[in-house]
Amino acid sequence: MVESPSMRTVQRRTVQLANYEDGLWDLLLGMVFMLLAVYPVSRARLGPAWNLALFVGLLLLTVALQSIVRRRISTLRIGYVKARATPALKLLLAIVGVLVVLTVALVVLTLVQPGWLGTGRSGSGSGWLQRYWVELAVLAVLVGLFSGMAYAFGVPRLYLYGWLLGGGNLASVVMNAGAPEAFNLPLAVAAGVILLIGVGLLVRFVHKYPKLDA
C-alpha cells in the first residue's frame, strides 16, 4: 500500500516547484549581489546620483527579465502553481519576508554608505573581532536566514548561499580594508557561483519539463 504524502510535504514541493525549480530565483539573487559587488567602483566613476540611477535601472531590468522568462519558460511547462494559505505556509512566507527585508536593508545601506562594504575598521590595538563585528553579525544573520529557508522549503543549496554571501561580504571588507572604491571580488565570486548554479538549474528545468501544449 502506497502511503499518501503529508500536507507539509505537498506544500514544500509546491513552493520548490513554484520558486526554486527553474533557477530564476537564484539568477535574480546572484545579480543583486553582483551589482552590490560592483557598486563601489561604479559610484567612484559615475558619482552618487548617476550610479544610483544605473543601479536601480539594472535592478528593475533584471526583475522584468526574470518575470518575462518565467512566463515564457516556466509557466508554459508547469502552469501556475498556487499553494493553500495554511498556517505552515504563512510561517514559511514570513521567513522569506524577513530575508527580503534583510536584503533590501543591505542594498539600501550600500547605496547610502557604499564605504561600509569594502572598508575595514582600522586601529592598532583593536582586535579582529572588534573591527569586523558588523560583518560577522551579517554573516551570522545570512547563514541563519538561508539555513531557515533551506530547512523550511527543503532546498539544500540555500545552506551554501548563506555562507557564500555572508563569507563573501566579510572577505571583501577584510581584503579591501581602507579602500572604499575597490571592487568587492569575494562577493562577486560568491554571486558568480550562484549565477552559475541558476543557469544550470534553468537548463535542467527546460529539459526536464516539456511544454504543456506540446
Buried (B, 14 or more C-beta within 10 A) or exposed (E): EEEEEEEBEEBBBBBBBBBBBBBBBBBBBBBBBBBBBBBBBBBBEBEEEEBBEBBEEBBEEBEEBBEEBBEEBBBBBBEEBEBEEEEBBEEBBEBBEBBEEBBEEBBEBBBEEBEBBBBBBEEEEEEEEEBBEEBBEBBEBBBEBBBBBBEBBBBEBBBBBBBBBBBBBBBBBBBBBEEBBBBBBBBBBBBBBBBEBBBEBBEEBBEEBEEEEE
